Structure formats: C-alpha cells, structure tokens
Amino acid sequence: MFGKKKGLKEGDHIFSSKPDGNYRNFIFGTVTGVHESKVGVNGLIVNPVGLKNKVEQGKAGTRSTEILQNPTPENCIHSLIYRIEHENFTDILDLNSDRLVQIPPKVYGILDGWVRESLPELLNNVLSLPSGSEKEQAKRVLKQRMDTLYDKNLKRNLYSICRSLKILN
C-alpha cells in the first residue's frame, strides 16, 4: 500500500480546465460523486476574458499566454486580476481525458471567495482607470471590500496581490 495515490472522493475540491478556442477556461469545485473514471463536479467555470483581451492586444507577455493555455491552481490567480466571466458548473469530468488536480480547502476557499466577492471587477477598475479622482475612488472601494472580508486567507491573498501590483498606498 505504500506509494499508492489516494483517489478522489465525494467532498474533495478539484481544479481542472476546458478548451475555449486557443486558450482554456478553468474550473474549480467540489466532487459530488465518483464512479470509475467519471467524477461529478459542482463548482464554477471561469472565462478570464480580461487577460485573453490583453494577450490578443499584445499588452501581455508570454507568462500570461502560458497561464491561459495551461491554467493551474497556482497561476490562475493572475488571470483573476482582470475582468472575468463565470457561471455555475455542474458536470461530469473524465479522469482519462480531463486533467483534475485535487486542491486543499484553503485554496478552494480563496478561488471561490475571489470570484464570489467580485474582486476581479474591483481590481480591474483600479488597474484600468487613468490617474485621477475616479481611480482614487476605485481604490477606496477596493480597500473597503478588503476590510470587510471575513476569510483571513482570502484577505491575506488579496493584500499580497495588491502590494505586488502597487495599488495600495
């Protein structure tokens, strides 16, 4: 039994992706059932349209293209800085054809909170506005949202991203 990988079970959190043209949308959710190679998943599918637009306009580097072509739980947060579209995802994934990565509950909580708290929209507002009163107002709104977050991991992650983007004074 040593070295045998533990299989997915109901209640586990996963990360996956689905093709969307030249890029991939990513999925994160909770396993609702497992039968042989089929895994039921209930969660969110995210289309990082803002980052896709940046790449298509030539305003993003090779790292951004890599994130869009091969999203992982570690790098997808970079696509959540720009505008996204998301919807509920309830479907069956196949372990033989879909790449599923089990993620810790904390990572799931951060991704889920990031999307459900509309943080991409708030960050995109700050990043896309020209300097001036509108941008300062967008920063205040983002800061207020940050201060009201209950999840300490999400809050810590958001502060880290904002510091690296130099959008907090």
OpenMM code with the backbone's topology and positions (N, CA, C; nanometers):
from openmm import Vec3, app, unit

residues = "MET PHE GLY LYS LYS LYS GLY LEU LYS GLU GLY ASP HIS ILE PHE SER SER LYS PRO ASP GLY ASN TYR ARG ASN PHE ILE PHE GLY THR VAL THR GLY VAL HIS GLU SER LYS VAL GLY VAL ASN GLY LEU ILE VAL ASN PRO VAL GLY LEU LYS ASN LYS VAL GLU GLN GLY LYS ALA GLY THR ARG SER THR GLU ILE LEU GLN ASN PRO THR PRO GLU ASN CYS ILE HIS SER LEU ILE TYR ARG ILE GLU HIS GLU ASN PHE THR ASP ILE LEU ASP LEU ASN SER ASP ARG LEU VAL GLN ILE PRO PRO LYS VAL TYR GLY ILE LEU ASP GLY TRP VAL ARG GLU SER LEU PRO GLU LEU LEU ASN ASN VAL LEU SER LEU PRO SER GLY SER GLU LYS GLU GLN ALA LYS ARG VAL LEU LYS GLN ARG MET ASP THR LEU TYR ASP LYS ASN LEU LYS ARG ASN LEU TYR SER ILE CYS ARG SER LEU LYS ILE LEU ASN".split()
positions = [
    Vec3(0.0796, -0.1196, 0.0000),
    Vec3(0.0000, 0.0000, 0.0000),
    Vec3(0.0843, 0.1267, 0.0000),
    Vec3(0.2116, 0.1153, 0.0309),
    Vec3(0.2963, 0.2350, 0.0323),
    Vec3(0.3121, 0.2887, -0.1086),
    Vec3(0.3035, 0.4213, -0.1233),
    Vec3(0.3228, 0.4842, -0.2530),
    Vec3(0.1973, 0.4886, -0.3387),
    Vec3(0.0891, 0.4254, -0.2926),
    Vec3(-0.0343, 0.4275, -0.3715),
    Vec3(-0.1040, 0.5620, -0.3509),
    Vec3(-0.1404, 0.6238, -0.4605),
    Vec3(-0.2052, 0.7544, -0.4558),
    Vec3(-0.3502, 0.7399, -0.4125),
    Vec3(-0.3891, 0.8241, -0.3185),
    Vec3(-0.5261, 0.8244, -0.2708),
    Vec3(-0.6175, 0.8787, -0.3804),
    Vec3(-0.7293, 0.8125, -0.4047),
    Vec3(-0.8224, 0.8547, -0.5089),
    Vec3(-0.9134, 0.9666, -0.4617),
    Vec3(-0.9800, 1.0280, -0.5579),
    Vec3(-1.0764, 1.1331, -0.5261),
    Vec3(-1.1988, 1.0710, -0.4611),
    Vec3(-1.2580, 1.1482, -0.3710),
    Vec3(-1.3814, 1.1036, -0.3080),
    Vec3(-1.4772, 1.2210, -0.2956),
    Vec3(-1.6014, 1.1912, -0.2713),
    Vec3(-1.7036, 1.2939, -0.2576),
    Vec3(-1.6614, 1.3949, -0.1498),
    Vec3(-1.6758, 1.5234, -0.1830),
    Vec3(-1.6399, 1.6299, -0.0891),
    Vec3(-1.5021, 1.6885, -0.1125),
    Vec3(-1.4169, 1.6196, -0.1903),
    Vec3(-1.2849, 1.6738, -0.2236),
    Vec3(-1.3011, 1.7949, -0.3150),
    Vec3(-1.2031, 1.8836, -0.3127),
    Vec3(-1.2035, 2.0000, -0.4013),
    Vec3(-1.1059, 1.9746, -0.5161),
    Vec3(-1.1467, 2.0158, -0.6374),
    Vec3(-1.0631, 1.9921, -0.7550),
    Vec3(-1.0486, 2.1192, -0.8381),
    Vec3(-0.9484, 2.1150, -0.9236),
    Vec3(-0.9230, 2.2197, -1.0224),
    Vec3(-0.9043, 2.1499, -1.1554),
    Vec3(-0.9642, 2.2052, -1.2608),
    Vec3(-0.9498, 2.1490, -1.3945),
    Vec3(-0.9631, 2.2626, -1.4953),
    Vec3(-0.9585, 2.2283, -1.6229),
    Vec3(-0.9776, 2.3309, -1.7263),
    Vec3(-1.0424, 2.2669, -1.8487),
    Vec3(-1.1034, 2.3529, -1.9290),
    Vec3(-1.1692, 2.3102, -2.0526),
    Vec3(-1.1230, 2.4012, -2.1659),
    Vec3(-1.1026, 2.3458, -2.2861),
    Vec3(-1.0616, 2.4286, -2.4005),
    Vec3(-1.1671, 2.5337, -2.4352),
    Vec3(-1.1178, 2.6495, -2.4768),
    Vec3(-1.2031, 2.7590, -2.5245),
    Vec3(-1.1233, 2.8328, -2.6317),
    Vec3(-1.1308, 2.7860, -2.7547),
    Vec3(-1.0512, 2.8442, -2.8623),
    Vec3(-0.9037, 2.8127, -2.8424),
    Vec3(-0.8192, 2.9149, -2.8491),
    Vec3(-0.6750, 2.8955, -2.8307),
    Vec3(-0.6356, 2.8813, -2.6852),
    Vec3(-0.7274, 2.9070, -2.5946),
    Vec3(-0.6971, 2.9096, -2.4520),
    Vec3(-0.7873, 2.8129, -2.3773),
    Vec3(-0.7766, 2.8159, -2.2456),
    Vec3(-0.8570, 2.7278, -2.1627),
    Vec3(-0.9270, 2.8082, -2.0535),
    Vec3(-1.0513, 2.7738, -2.0263),
    Vec3(-1.1218, 2.8259, -1.9104),
    Vec3(-1.0944, 2.7310, -1.7959),
    Vec3(-1.0949, 2.7812, -1.6738),
    Vec3(-1.0664, 2.6898, -1.5642),
    Vec3(-1.1882, 2.6677, -1.4755),
    Vec3(-1.1849, 2.5515, -1.4119),
    Vec3(-1.2956, 2.5033, -1.3302),
    Vec3(-1.2408, 2.4722, -1.1924),
    Vec3(-1.3137, 2.5123, -1.0912),
    Vec3(-1.2828, 2.4626, -0.9581),
    Vec3(-1.4146, 2.4312, -0.8898),
    Vec3(-1.4147, 2.3251, -0.8118),
    Vec3(-1.5395, 2.2849, -0.7492),
    Vec3(-1.5205, 2.1716, -0.6515),
    Vec3(-1.6317, 2.1154, -0.6135),
    Vec3(-1.6356, 2.0069, -0.5159),
    Vec3(-1.6823, 1.8801, -0.5854),
    Vec3(-1.6179, 1.7701, -0.5545),
    Vec3(-1.6556, 1.6405, -0.6102),
    Vec3(-1.7893, 1.5991, -0.5489),
    Vec3(-1.8855, 1.5679, -0.6359),
    Vec3(-2.0178, 1.5259, -0.5881),
    Vec3(-2.0372, 1.3751, -0.5978),
    Vec3(-1.9478, 1.3085, -0.6693),
    Vec3(-1.9554, 1.1637, -0.6809),
    Vec3(-1.8458, 1.1111, -0.7709),
    Vec3(-1.8078, 0.9861, -0.7475),
    Vec3(-1.7041, 0.9222, -0.8281),
    Vec3(-1.7522, 0.7827, -0.8661),
    Vec3(-1.7454, 0.7531, -0.9963),
    Vec3(-1.7780, 0.6200, -1.0444),
    Vec3(-1.6758, 0.5838, -1.1512),
    Vec3(-1.5880, 0.4904, -1.1184),
    Vec3(-1.4773, 0.4504, -1.2045),
    Vec3(-1.3970, 0.5737, -1.2447),
    Vec3(-1.3921, 0.6087, -1.3740),
    Vec3(-1.3121, 0.7247, -1.4151),
    Vec3(-1.3954, 0.8522, -1.4253),
    Vec3(-1.5232, 0.8436, -1.3956),
    Vec3(-1.6126, 0.9602, -1.4042),
    Vec3(-1.6231, 1.0278, -1.2676),
    Vec3(-1.6098, 1.1623, -1.2704),
    Vec3(-1.6145, 1.2405, -1.1469),
    Vec3(-1.7171, 1.3516, -1.1632),
    Vec3(-1.8195, 1.3518, -1.0788),
    Vec3(-1.9177, 1.4593, -1.0784),
    Vec3(-1.8594, 1.5796, -1.0059),
    Vec3(-1.8747, 1.6976, -1.0638),
    Vec3(-1.8192, 1.8193, -1.0063),
    Vec3(-1.9255, 1.9286, -1.0039),
    Vec3(-1.9325, 1.9979, -0.8915),
    Vec3(-2.0220, 2.1121, -0.8777),
    Vec3(-1.9353, 2.2300, -0.8340),
    Vec3(-1.9318, 2.3354, -0.9153),
    Vec3(-1.8479, 2.4499, -0.8818),
    Vec3(-1.8687, 2.5642, -0.9778),
    Vec3(-1.7583, 2.6263, -1.0190),
    Vec3(-1.7617, 2.7402, -1.1107),
    Vec3(-1.6675, 2.7164, -1.2273),
    Vec3(-1.7073, 2.7641, -1.3449),
    Vec3(-1.6166, 2.7683, -1.4596),
    Vec3(-1.5915, 2.9161, -1.4876),
    Vec3(-1.4644, 2.9500, -1.5028),
    Vec3(-1.4234, 3.0896, -1.5163),
    Vec3(-1.3599, 3.1118, -1.6532),
    Vec3(-1.4098, 3.2135, -1.7232),
    Vec3(-1.3535, 3.2563, -1.8504),
    Vec3(-1.2768, 3.3862, -1.8234),
    Vec3(-1.1436, 3.3821, -1.8255),
    Vec3(-1.0642, 3.5029, -1.7967),
    Vec3(-1.0562, 3.5962, -1.9176),
    Vec3(-1.1701, 3.6558, -1.9550),
    Vec3(-1.1791, 3.7364, -2.0773),
    Vec3(-1.0861, 3.8577, -2.0749),
    Vec3(-1.0646, 3.9163, -1.9579),
    Vec3(-0.9774, 4.0335, -1.9497),
    Vec3(-0.8342, 4.0006, -1.9872),
    Vec3(-0.7817, 3.8913, -1.9348),
    Vec3(-0.6448, 3.8512, -1.9673),
    Vec3(-0.6365, 3.8065, -2.1135),
    Vec3(-0.7396, 3.7384, -2.1622),
    Vec3(-0.7416, 3.6986, -2.3036),
    Vec3(-0.7343, 3.8226, -2.3927),
    Vec3(-0.8094, 3.9264, -2.3586),
    Vec3(-0.8057, 4.0504, -2.4363),
    Vec3(-0.6672, 4.1145, -2.4329),
    Vec3(-0.6046, 4.1167, -2.3158),
    Vec3(-0.4697, 4.1743, -2.3035),
    Vec3(-0.3710, 4.1010, -2.3936),
    Vec3(-0.3783, 3.9686, -2.3944),
    Vec3(-0.2885, 3.8887, -2.4775),
    Vec3(-0.3159, 3.9152, -2.6251),
    Vec3(-0.4430, 3.9152, -2.6630),
    Vec3(-0.4789, 3.9379, -2.8032),
    Vec3(-0.4362, 4.0764, -2.8515),
    Vec3(-0.4348, 4.1758, -2.7623),
    Vec3(-0.3941, 4.3118, -2.7969),
    Vec3(-0.2427, 4.3304, -2.7918),
    Vec3(-0.1706, 4.2249, -2.7512),
    Vec3(-0.0245, 4.2339, -2.7407),
    Vec3(0.0218, 4.3121, -2.6195),
    Vec3(-0.0644, 4.3269, -2.5187),
    Vec3(-0.0302, 4.4036, -2.3987),
    Vec3(0.0107, 4.3156, -2.2817),
    Vec3(0.0316, 4.1879, -2.3082),
    Vec3(0.0708, 4.0943, -2.2030),
    Vec3(0.1845, 4.0065, -2.2556),
    Vec3(0.2628, 3.9557, -2.1644),
    Vec3(0.3800, 3.8768, -2.2023),
    Vec3(0.3519, 3.7289, -2.2184),
    Vec3(0.4591, 3.6541, -2.2334),
    Vec3(0.4486, 3.5104, -2.2551),
    Vec3(0.3944, 3.4381, -2.1327),
    Vec3(0.4202, 3.4913, -2.0144),
    Vec3(0.3682, 3.4291, -1.8916),
    Vec3(0.2151, 3.4289, -1.8940),
    Vec3(0.1560, 3.5373, -1.9408),
    Vec3(0.0093, 3.5447, -1.9489),
    Vec3(-0.0454, 3.4423, -2.0473),
    Vec3(0.0212, 3.4260, -2.1596),
    Vec3(-0.0211, 3.3257, -2.2581),
    Vec3(-0.0120, 3.1864, -2.1973),
    Vec3(0.0955, 3.1609, -2.1231),
    Vec3(0.1133, 3.0313, -2.0574),
    Vec3(0.0003, 3.0047, -1.9578),
    Vec3(-0.0383, 3.1073, -1.8817),
    Vec3(-0.1471, 3.0931, -1.7845),
    Vec3(-0.2766, 3.0577, -1.8556),
    Vec3(-0.3014, 3.1217, -1.9694),
    Vec3(-0.4251, 3.0959, -2.0440),
    Vec3(-0.4260, 2.9593, -2.1121),
    Vec3(-0.3091, 2.9110, -2.1508),
    Vec3(-0.3017, 2.7824, -2.2202),
    Vec3(-0.2893, 2.6649, -2.1247),
    Vec3(-0.2362, 2.6911, -2.0059),
    Vec3(-0.2175, 2.5841, -1.9085),
    Vec3(-0.2454, 2.6361, -1.7678),
    Vec3(-0.3728, 2.6666, -1.7379),
    Vec3(-0.4030, 2.7188, -1.6045),
    Vec3(-0.3826, 2.6127, -1.4967),
    Vec3(-0.3288, 2.6565, -1.3843),
    Vec3(-0.3091, 2.5701, -1.2681),
    Vec3(-0.3669, 2.6410, -1.1459),
    Vec3(-0.3851, 2.5687, -1.0358),
    Vec3(-0.4342, 2.6357, -0.9153),
    Vec3(-0.3385, 2.7470, -0.8687),
    Vec3(-0.2110, 2.7322, -0.8988),
    Vec3(-0.1114, 2.8306, -0.8558),
    Vec3(-0.1099, 2.9553, -0.9439),
    Vec3(-0.1251, 2.9396, -1.0752),
    Vec3(-0.1094, 3.0558, -1.1631),
    Vec3(-0.2416, 3.1223, -1.2020),
    Vec3(-0.3547, 3.0575, -1.1795),
    Vec3(-0.4821, 3.1141, -1.2265),
    Vec3(-0.5187, 3.2429, -1.1542),
    Vec3(-0.4640, 3.2654, -1.0358),
    Vec3(-0.4956, 3.3874, -0.9622),
    Vec3(-0.4546, 3.5108, -1.0433),
    Vec3(-0.3526, 3.4976, -1.1274),
    Vec3(-0.3079, 3.6091, -1.2107),
    Vec3(-0.4120, 3.6464, -1.3172),
    Vec3(-0.4929, 3.5497, -1.3567),
    Vec3(-0.5981, 3.5817, -1.4532),
    Vec3(-0.7196, 3.6435, -1.3840),
    Vec3(-0.7259, 3.6334, -1.2519),
    Vec3(-0.8380, 3.6894, -1.1778),
    Vec3(-0.8175, 3.8361, -1.1415),
    Vec3(-0.7104, 3.8950, -1.1902),
    Vec3(-0.6852, 4.0370, -1.1675),
    Vec3(-0.7652, 4.1194, -1.2682),
    Vec3(-0.7936, 4.0605, -1.3821),
    Vec3(-0.8655, 4.1292, -1.4893),
    Vec3(-1.0103, 4.0812, -1.4927),
    Vec3(-1.0866, 4.1385, -1.5815),
    Vec3(-1.2281, 4.1057, -1.5939),
    Vec3(-1.2462, 3.9569, -1.6251),
    Vec3(-1.3445, 3.8983, -1.5616),
    Vec3(-1.3762, 3.7574, -1.5871),
    Vec3(-1.5261, 3.7428, -1.6114),
    Vec3(-1.5599, 3.6321, -1.6706),
    Vec3(-1.6986, 3.5882, -1.6785),
    Vec3(-1.7008, 3.4511, -1.6134),
    Vec3(-1.8021, 3.4248, -1.5357),
    Vec3(-1.8109, 3.2942, -1.4708),
    Vec3(-1.9556, 3.2486, -1.4642),
    Vec3(-1.9711, 3.1204, -1.4516),
    Vec3(-2.1041, 3.0626, -1.4338),
    Vec3(-2.0912, 2.9349, -1.3545),
    Vec3(-2.2034, 2.8897, -1.3025),
    Vec3(-2.2030, 2.7652, -1.2270),
    Vec3(-2.1643, 2.6503, -1.3193),
    Vec3(-2.0948, 2.5543, -1.2631),
    Vec3(-2.0515, 2.4374, -1.3393),
    Vec3(-2.0991, 2.3129, -1.2649),
    Vec3(-2.1820, 2.2362, -1.3293),
    Vec3(-2.2263, 2.1076, -1.2758),
    Vec3(-2.2188, 2.0098, -1.3914),
    Vec3(-2.1181, 1.9234, -1.3856),
    Vec3(-2.0978, 1.8312, -1.4967),
    Vec3(-2.0151, 1.7129, -1.4489),
    Vec3(-1.9911, 1.6227, -1.5401),
    Vec3(-1.9093, 1.5049, -1.5121),
    Vec3(-1.7798, 1.5176, -1.5907),
    Vec3(-1.6686, 1.5051, -1.5213),
    Vec3(-1.5370, 1.5070, -1.5843),
    Vec3(-1.4832, 1.3648, -1.5865),
    Vec3(-1.3994, 1.3359, -1.6838),
    Vec3(-1.3434, 1.2020, -1.7016),
    Vec3(-1.1952, 1.2052, -1.6681),
    Vec3(-1.1564, 1.1236, -1.5721),
    Vec3(-1.0158, 1.1184, -1.5312),
    Vec3(-0.9239, 1.0750, -1.6450),
    Vec3(-0.9780, 1.0040, -1.7446),
    Vec3(-0.8970, 0.9575, -1.8570),
    Vec3(-0.8695, 1.0676, -1.9592),
    Vec3(-0.9572, 1.1682, -1.9665),
    Vec3(-0.9379, 1.2722, -2.0680),
    Vec3(-0.9233, 1.4132, -2.0099),
    Vec3(-0.9721, 1.4364, -1.8898),
    Vec3(-0.9621, 1.5673, -1.8258),
    Vec3(-0.8574, 1.5625, -1.7157),
    Vec3(-0.7777, 1.6661, -1.7094),
    Vec3(-0.6777, 1.6742, -1.6031),
    Vec3(-0.7433, 1.7351, -1.4792),
    Vec3(-0.7526, 1.6578, -1.3724),
    Vec3(-0.8087, 1.7038, -1.2468),
    Vec3(-0.6981, 1.7083, -1.1429),
    Vec3(-0.6909, 1.8187, -1.0710),
    Vec3(-0.5924, 1.8339, -0.9646),
    Vec3(-0.6690, 1.8546, -0.8350),
    Vec3(-0.6403, 1.7715, -0.7367),
    Vec3(-0.7024, 1.7912, -0.6067),
    Vec3(-0.6382, 1.9122, -0.5401),
    Vec3(-0.7199, 2.0019, -0.4842),
    Vec3(-0.6685, 2.1222, -0.4194),
    Vec3(-0.7149, 2.1240, -0.2740),
    Vec3(-0.6344, 2.1866, -0.1872),
    Vec3(-0.6728, 2.1962, -0.0464),
    Vec3(-0.7957, 2.2866, -0.0280),
    Vec3(-0.8717, 2.2657, 0.0780),
    Vec3(-0.9886, 2.3503, 0.1049),
    Vec3(-0.9544, 2.4996, 0.1119),
    Vec3(-0.8379, 2.5353, 0.1625),
    Vec3(-0.7996, 2.6774, 0.1698),
    Vec3(-0.7856, 2.7375, 0.0309),
    Vec3(-0.7255, 2.6649, -0.0621),
    Vec3(-0.7092, 2.7137, -0.1991),
    Vec3(-0.8459, 2.7271, -0.2645),
    Vec3(-0.9313, 2.6277, -0.2443),
    Vec3(-1.0672, 2.6350, -0.2978),
    Vec3(-1.1386, 2.7584, -0.2416),
    Vec3(-1.1256, 2.7805, -0.1115),
    Vec3(-1.1900, 2.8941, -0.0470),
    Vec3(-1.1424, 3.0272, -0.1031),
    Vec3(-1.0132, 3.0377, -0.1309),
    Vec3(-0.9586, 3.1615, -0.1877),
    Vec3(-1.0137, 3.1839, -0.3279),
    Vec3(-1.0093, 3.0823, -0.4132),
    Vec3(-1.0602, 3.0964, -0.5500),
    Vec3(-1.2095, 3.1282, -0.5502),
    Vec3(-1.2848, 3.0550, -0.4701),
    Vec3(-1.4282, 3.0758, -0.4640),
    Vec3(-1.4607, 3.2157, -0.4108),
    Vec3(-1.3943, 3.2557, -0.3058),
    Vec3(-1.4169, 3.3885, -0.2485),
    Vec3(-1.3791, 3.4990, -0.3451),
    Vec3(-1.2680, 3.4794, -0.4151),
    Vec3(-1.2196, 3.5790, -0.5113),
    Vec3(-1.3272, 3.6090, -0.6161),
    Vec3(-1.3890, 3.5023, -0.6675),
    Vec3(-1.4912, 3.5183, -0.7710),
    Vec3(-1.6219, 3.5692, -0.7101),
    Vec3(-1.6675, 3.5086, -0.6025),
    Vec3(-1.7979, 3.5443, -0.5443),
    Vec3(-1.7988, 3.6846, -0.4829),
    Vec3(-1.6840, 3.7344, -0.4399),
    Vec3(-1.6755, 3.8701, -0.3841),
    Vec3(-1.6526, 3.9755, -0.4921),
    Vec3(-1.6540, 3.9345, -0.6190),
    Vec3(-1.6354, 4.0253, -0.7343),
    Vec3(-1.5025, 4.0995, -0.7294),
    Vec3(-1.3990, 4.0373, -0.6764),
    Vec3(-1.2688, 4.1020, -0.6667),
    Vec3(-1.2061, 4.1309, -0.8024),
    Vec3(-1.2230, 4.0438, -0.9056),
    Vec3(-1.1659, 4.0782, -1.0361),
    Vec3(-1.2200, 4.2113, -1.0898),
    Vec3(-1.3488, 4.2348, -1.0708),
    Vec3(-1.4088, 4.3592, -1.1183),
    Vec3(-1.3493, 4.4801, -1.0451),
    Vec3(-1.3341, 4.4676, -0.9135),
    Vec3(-1.2789, 4.5782, -0.8348),
    Vec3(-1.1332, 4.6061, -0.8705),
    Vec3(-1.0547, 4.5007, -0.8845),
    Vec3(-0.9137, 4.5177, -0.9222),
    Vec3(-0.9012, 4.5751, -1.0629),
    Vec3(-0.9830, 4.5251, -1.1553),
    Vec3(-0.9781, 4.5735, -1.2923),
    Vec3(-1.0120, 4.7219, -1.2988),
    Vec3(-1.1084, 4.7653, -1.2170),
    Vec3(-1.1417, 4.9079, -1.2128),
    Vec3(-1.0204, 4.9915, -1.1742),
    Vec3(-0.9485, 4.9478, -1.0728),
    Vec3(-0.8312, 5.0230, -1.0276),
    Vec3(-0.7225, 5.0236, -1.1354),
    Vec3(-0.6996, 4.9085, -1.1974),
    Vec3(-0.5914, 4.8964, -1.2941),
    Vec3(-0.6210, 4.9652, -1.4273),
    Vec3(-0.7480, 4.9744, -1.4652),
    Vec3(-0.7798, 5.0255, -1.5987),
    Vec3(-0.8085, 5.1752, -1.6033),
    Vec3(-0.8376, 5.2339, -1.4894),
    Vec3(-0.8699, 5.3768, -1.4898),
    Vec3(-0.7438, 5.4625, -1.4942),
    Vec3(-0.7495, 5.5759, -1.5639),
    Vec3(-0.6349, 5.6678, -1.5625),
    Vec3(-0.6255, 5.7361, -1.4255),
    Vec3(-0.5071, 5.7845, -1.3919),
    Vec3(-0.4878, 5.8537, -1.2643),
    Vec3(-0.5878, 5.9671, -1.2506),
    Vec3(-0.6381, 5.9831, -1.1306),
    Vec3(-0.7345, 6.0894, -1.1066),
    Vec3(-0.8343, 6.0490, -0.9998),
    Vec3(-0.9399, 6.1265, -0.9880),
    Vec3(-1.0366, 6.1051, -0.8801),
    Vec3(-1.1126, 5.9723, -0.8951),
    Vec3(-1.1428, 5.9310, -1.0185),
    Vec3(-1.2135, 5.8039, -1.0383),
    Vec3(-1.1285, 5.6860, -0.9917),
    Vec3(-0.9997, 5.6904, -1.0249),
    Vec3(-0.9097, 5.5824, -0.9834),
    Vec3(-0.8966, 5.5800, -0.8308),
    Vec3(-0.8863, 5.6964, -0.7686),
    Vec3(-0.8772, 5.7033, -0.6229),
    Vec3(-1.0046, 5.6483, -0.5589),
    Vec3(-1.1190, 5.6775, -0.6173),
    Vec3(-1.2459, 5.6237, -0.5667),
    Vec3(-1.2483, 5.4713, -0.5819),
    Vec3(-1.2011, 5.4204, -0.6941),
    Vec3(-1.1955, 5.2750, -0.7151),
    Vec3(-1.1034, 5.2095, -0.6120),
    Vec3(-0.9930, 5.2745, -0.5778),
    Vec3(-0.9023, 5.2221, -0.4742),
    Vec3(-0.9723, 5.2191, -0.3390),
    Vec3(-1.0487, 5.3247, -0.3071),
    Vec3(-1.1204, 5.3287, -0.1791),
    Vec3(-1.2236, 5.2161, -0.1709),
    Vec3(-1.2952, 5.1932, -0.2808),
    Vec3(-1.3954, 5.0861, -0.2840),
    Vec3(-1.3273, 4.9504, -0.2634),
    Vec3(-1.2151, 4.9290, -0.3314),
    Vec3(-1.1401, 4.8033, -0.3162),
    Vec3(-1.0932, 4.7873, -0.1716),
    Vec3(-1.0396, 4.8917, -0.1139),
    Vec3(-0.9901, 4.8865, 0.0253),
    Vec3(-1.1040, 4.8563, 0.1219),
    Vec3(-1.2209, 4.9183, 0.0993),
    Vec3(-1.3365, 4.8912, 0.1850),
    Vec3(-1.3772, 4.7444, 0.1752),
    Vec3(-1.3771, 4.6900, 0.0539),
    Vec3(-1.4123, 4.5486, 0.0360),
    Vec3(-1.3111, 4.4596, 0.1062),
    Vec3(-1.1838, 4.4954, 0.0951),
    Vec3(-1.0783, 4.4176, 0.1601),
    Vec3(-1.0986, 4.4162, 0.3114),
    Vec3(-1.1348, 4.5307, 0.3661),
    Vec3(-1.1520, 4.5421, 0.5111),
    Vec3(-1.2723, 4.4651, 0.5625),
    Vec3(-1.3685, 4.4340, 0.4754),
    Vec3(-1.4889, 4.3637, 0.5195),
    Vec3(-1.4834, 4.2130, 0.4929),
    Vec3(-1.3756, 4.1634, 0.4346),
    Vec3(-1.3646, 4.0194, 0.4082),
    Vec3(-1.3486, 3.9435, 0.5400),
    Vec3(-1.4231, 3.8346, 0.5540),
    Vec3(-1.4141, 3.7525, 0.6741),
    Vec3(-1.3060, 3.6461, 0.6644),
    Vec3(-1.2874, 3.5893, 0.5476),
    Vec3(-1.1911, 3.4801, 0.5291),
    Vec3(-1.0502, 3.5364, 0.5356),
    Vec3(-0.9763, 3.4983, 0.6395),
    Vec3(-0.8415, 3.5559, 0.6587),
    Vec3(-0.7452, 3.5140, 0.5487),
    Vec3(-0.7610, 3.3940, 0.4926),
    Vec3(-0.6727, 3.3508, 0.3839),
    Vec3(-0.6991, 3.4326, 0.2571),
    Vec3(-0.8261, 3.4559, 0.2279),
    Vec3(-0.8621, 3.5376, 0.1124),
    Vec3(-0.8111, 3.6800, 0.1306),
    Vec3(-0.8283, 3.7335, 0.2493),
    Vec3(-0.7838, 3.8698, 0.2788),
    Vec3(-0.6314, 3.8813, 0.2641),
    Vec3(-0.5590, 3.7855, 0.3184),
    Vec3(-0.4128, 3.7854, 0.3092),
    Vec3(-0.3676, 3.7742, 0.1638),
    Vec3(-0.4341, 3.6882, 0.0866),
    Vec3(-0.4015, 3.6705, -0.0544),
    Vec3(-0.4274, 3.7983, -0.1325),
    Vec3(-0.5400, 3.8626, -0.1083),
    Vec3(-0.5744, 3.9863, -0.1778),
    Vec3(-0.4759, 4.0980, -0.1431),
    Vec3(-0.4408, 4.1116, -0.0165),
    Vec3(-0.3429, 4.2128, 0.0221),
    Vec3(-0.2094, 4.1886, -0.0477),
    Vec3(-0.1690, 4.0619, -0.0566),
    Vec3(-0.0432, 4.0281, -0.1226),
    Vec3(-0.0461, 4.0687, -0.2705),
    Vec3(-0.1550, 4.0374, -0.3382),
    Vec3(-0.1689, 4.0733, -0.4802),
    Vec3(-0.1680, 4.2250, -0.4956),
    Vec3(-0.2405, 4.2947, -0.4105),
    Vec3(-0.2467, 4.4421, -0.4199),
    Vec3(-0.1102, 4.5057, -0.3933),
    Vec3(-0.0351, 4.4508, -0.3000),
    Vec3(0.1001, 4.5022, -0.2742),
    Vec3(0.1893, 4.4796, -0.3956),
    Vec3(0.1812, 4.3614, -0.4558),
    Vec3(0.2671, 4.3326, -0.5712),
    Vec3(0.2300, 4.4185, -0.6925),
    Vec3(0.1030, 4.4561, -0.7031),
    Vec3(0.0576, 4.5429, -0.8127),
    Vec3(0.0785, 4.6904, -0.7801),
    Vec3(0.1209, 4.7178, -0.6572),
    Vec3(0.1442, 4.8546, -0.6115),
    Vec3(0.0201, 4.9428, -0.6277),
    Vec3(-0.0952, 4.8862, -0.5879),
    Vec3(-0.2187, 4.9647, -0.5983),
    Vec3(-0.2684, 5.0129, -0.4629),
    Vec3(-0.1986, 4.9745, -0.3559),
    Vec3(-0.2335, 5.0263, -0.2237),
    Vec3(-0.1315, 5.1317, -0.1851),
    Vec3(-0.1797, 5.2397, -0.1310),
    Vec3(-0.0874, 5.3473, -0.0889),
    Vec3(-0.0292, 5.3175, 0.0466),
] * unit.nanometer
topology = app.Topology()
chain = topology.addChain("A")
for resn in residues:
    res = topology.addResidue(resn, chain)
    for name in ("N", "CA", "C"):
        topology.addAtom(name, app.Element.getBySymbol(name[0]), res)
